[in-house]
Amino acid sequence: MTKTTLKKTAAAAVALLSAFSIAGCSSSSGKNETTETTVETVKVEDTDEIDAIPDDAEKEIRWLGTYDLNPSKGQDKTVEMTLFNNKGGSVVWDQVIDSEKFDKLASALMSKKNIPDIFKYEWLSFPCQVVKDMYQPVDEIVDFDSDLWADTKPTADQFVLGGKHYVAPISFEPTTYMMYDYAVVESEGLDDPYETYLAGEWDYDAWVDIINTFCSNASGDEERYGINGWFNTQIIQQTGKTMINYDSDTNTFVSNLNDPDIERAENMLYEMGKNGYIWDTWTGSANNTLKDGNCLFYSMGTWAMTGNAGPKEGDDWRIVPMPSDPNTEGKYMSSAMLAYMWVKGSTKKEAVKAWYECCRIAATDEEYMENGKQKFLNANPGWTEDMYQVLIDTSSTDYVQVFDYGYGISGTLSDDNVAEDGSCVTRKLYEYTNKTDDDGKRYTWAALRETYSATVDSELKEINDAIQDYINK
């Protein structure tokens, strides 16, 4: 292969998107339903953009995760693994179930036995687990000014403590999209959201207006809804604001609950819920939500819009990203990021460096991206090239990738599993203006803010104290 050409305007969601498209979740059975693809995997050539792992360096890296990075029997080897093997690297897998992965990582670090070299980035990785000495900075092995990584630097800069980067982003994908049935839009005489998006006019106002019109057109006892799924967080983050901010000058995290833009978005969602526009029943897939025509939009990640969960051949369904905030400049996207943390205690910097670079090239090389696209469309015949292009465009580094530190502060703020009701405080702050209390009263943003502000402040004080101890070591 000649020197790899990076596609600057499309930031590499293909690896994630292909996986989601081939194994979509079926809400009825709870099982992954597989759609076969007949597109051949592109031949992976060697590249001179990555140096081979030196002969005197350790070449095998240990991966602690819930799935194997190596191919299973009958599966093609991934591009990144092929590249890595070509450079002399290999990966050994330590299998763990999801509920035990953090405990197993902590145990390995404490015992200093079978310490993994890489561990998947998740919300709690930063800053919570960084200050617990579970990971090490990546600056020694990642040059964020190089052609390979430069596009990711604005995102990597969001994961800095004491001037050091802890995350090397591989690729991005928006956490949610909005899917809809164009036949319903056409029959109702509504403006097509996709065309509105292409015109650069897909914003809060256009979104609320089309939902209001659709629901108002209901006749008799007909029940209509504007949207179902997961969208509150993403809608609010279109303001470019998050519940928790980071002050790099003082190395402290600070509450942003009094931000007027957050309040404006929260109040908009409250009014939509109050007007009955939001269908708050869990349906589990686009197919289950849109098939009867009584709900205009389904909002979720691609996993719930592909395979048996998505449109069938002959359906005319379309997708759009989250509507933008008309009062905010810039392009923002609530991001699902693929990255691998470099575990504290790992000494295999040459091999980990090579793995990072192989993953990044696999996610950005145009030939591999095109192959991923063809696999996706072949496995999802109900999707069009226009729909796929929305995925690519919105995964671009043209967008500011938004992450709320609130999801990475502590168990109380960040971990749904430690909350009795299964919703951490940060989730409540984003989502509960569309919920009701035990008496059936709808939560207002003012009430949520008043209820949880003290908890947020307390958790922030604790993490900030831990950060100062960590930096001063």
Rosetta blueprint (number, residue, H / E / L):
1 M L
2 T L
3 K L
4 T L
5 T L
6 L E
7 K L
8 K L
9 T L
10 A L
11 A L
12 A L
13 A L
14 V H
15 A H
16 L H
17 L H
18 S H
19 A H
20 F H
21 S H
22 I H
23 A E
24 G E
25 C E
26 S L
27 S L
28 S L
29 S L
30 G L
31 K L
32 N E
33 E E
34 T E
35 T L
36 E L
37 T L
38 T L
39 V L
40 E L
41 T L
42 V L
43 K L
44 V L
45 E L
46 D L
47 T L
48 D L
49 E L
50 I L
51 D L
52 A L
53 I L
54 P L
55 D L
56 D L
57 A L
58 E L
59 K L
60 E E
61 I E
62 R E
63 W E
64 L E
65 G E
66 T L
67 Y L
68 D L
69 L L
70 N L
71 P L
72 S L
73 K L
74 G L
75 Q L
76 D L
77 K L
78 T L
79 V H
80 E H
81 M H
82 T H
83 L H
84 F H
85 N H
86 N H
87 K L
88 G L
89 G L
90 S E
91 V E
92 V E
93 W E
94 D E
95 Q E
96 V L
97 I L
98 D H
99 S H
100 E H
101 K H
102 F H
103 D H
104 K H
105 L H
106 A H
107 S H
108 A H
109 L H
110 M H
111 S H
112 K L
113 K L
114 N L
115 I L
116 P L
117 D L
118 I E
119 F E
120 K E
121 Y L
122 E L
123 W H
124 L H
125 S H
126 F L
127 P L
128 C L
129 Q L
130 V L
131 V L
132 K L
133 D L
134 M L
135 Y E
136 Q L
137 P L
138 V L
139 D L
140 E L
141 I L
142 V L
143 D L
144 F L
145 D L
146 S L
147 D L
148 L L
149 W L
150 A H
151 D H
152 T H
153 K H
154 P H
155 T H
156 A H
157 D L
158 Q L
159 F L
160 V E
161 L E
162 G L
163 G L
164 K E
165 H E
166 Y L
167 V L
168 A L
169 P L
170 I L
171 S E
172 F E
173 E E
174 P E
175 T L
176 T L
177 Y E
178 M E
179 M E
180 Y E
181 D E
182 Y H
183 A H
184 V H
185 V H
186 E H
187 S H
188 E L
189 G L
190 L L
191 D L
192 D L
193 P H
194 Y H
195 E H
196 T H
197 Y H
198 L H
199 A L
200 G L
201 E L
202 W L
203 D E
204 Y H
205 D H
206 A H
207 W H
208 V H
209 D H
210 I H
211 I H
212 N H
213 T H
214 F H
215 C H
216 S H
217 N L
218 A L
219 S L
220 G L
221 D L
222 E L
223 E L
224 R L
225 Y E
226 G E
227 I E
228 N E
229 G E
230 W L
231 F L
232 N H
233 T H
234 Q H
235 I H
236 I H
237 Q H
238 Q L
239 T L
240 G L
241 K L
242 T L
243 M L
244 I E
245 N E
246 Y E
247 D E
248 S L
249 D L
250 T L
251 N L
252 T E
253 F E
254 V E
255 S E
256 N L
257 L L
258 N L
259 D L
260 P H
261 D H
262 I H
263 E H
264 R H
265 A H
266 E H
267 N H
268 M H
269 L H
270 Y H
271 E H
272 M H
273 G H
274 K H
275 N L
276 G L
277 Y L
278 I E
279 W E
280 D L
281 T L
282 W L
283 T L
284 G L
285 S L
286 A H
287 N H
288 N H
289 T H
290 L H
291 K L
292 D L
293 G L
294 N L
295 C E
296 L E
297 F E
298 Y E
299 S E
300 M E
301 G L
302 T H
303 W H
304 A H
305 M L
306 T L
307 G H
308 N H
309 A H
310 G L
311 P L
312 K L
313 E L
314 G L
315 D L
316 D L
317 W E
318 R E
319 I E
320 V E
321 P L
322 M L
323 P L
324 S E
325 D L
326 P L
327 N L
328 T L
329 E L
330 G L
331 K L
332 Y E
333 M E
334 S E
335 S E
336 A E
337 M E
338 L E
339 A L
340 Y E
341 M E
342 W E
343 V E
344 K L
345 G L
346 S L
347 T L
348 K L
349 K H
350 E H
351 A H
352 V H
353 K H
354 A H
355 W H
356 Y H
357 E H
358 C H
359 C H
360 R H
361 I H
362 A H
363 A H
364 T H
365 D E
366 E H
367 E H
368 Y H
369 M H
370 E H
371 N H
372 G H
373 K H
374 Q H
375 K H
376 F H
377 L H
378 N H
379 A H
380 N L
381 P L
382 G L
383 W L
384 T L
385 E H
386 D H
387 M H
388 Y H
389 Q H
390 V H
391 L H
392 I H
393 D H
394 T H
395 S L
396 S L
397 T L
398 D L
399 Y L
400 V E
401 Q E
402 V E
403 F L
404 D L
405 Y H
406 G H
407 Y H
408 G H
409 I L
410 S L
411 G H
412 T H
413 L H
414 S H
415 D L
416 D H
417 N H
418 V H
419 A L
420 E L
421 D L
422 G L
423 S L
424 C L
425 V H
426 T H
427 R H
428 K H
429 L H
430 Y H
431 E H
432 Y H
433 T H
434 N H
435 K L
436 T E
437 D L
438 D L
439 D L
440 G L
441 K L
442 R E
443 Y L
444 T L
445 W H
446 A H
447 A H
448 L H
449 R H
450 E H
451 T H
452 Y H
453 S H
454 A H
455 T H
456 V H
457 D H
458 S H
459 E H
460 L H
461 K H
462 E H
463 I H
464 N H
465 D H
466 A H
467 I H
468 Q H
469 D H
470 Y H
471 I H
472 N L
473 K L
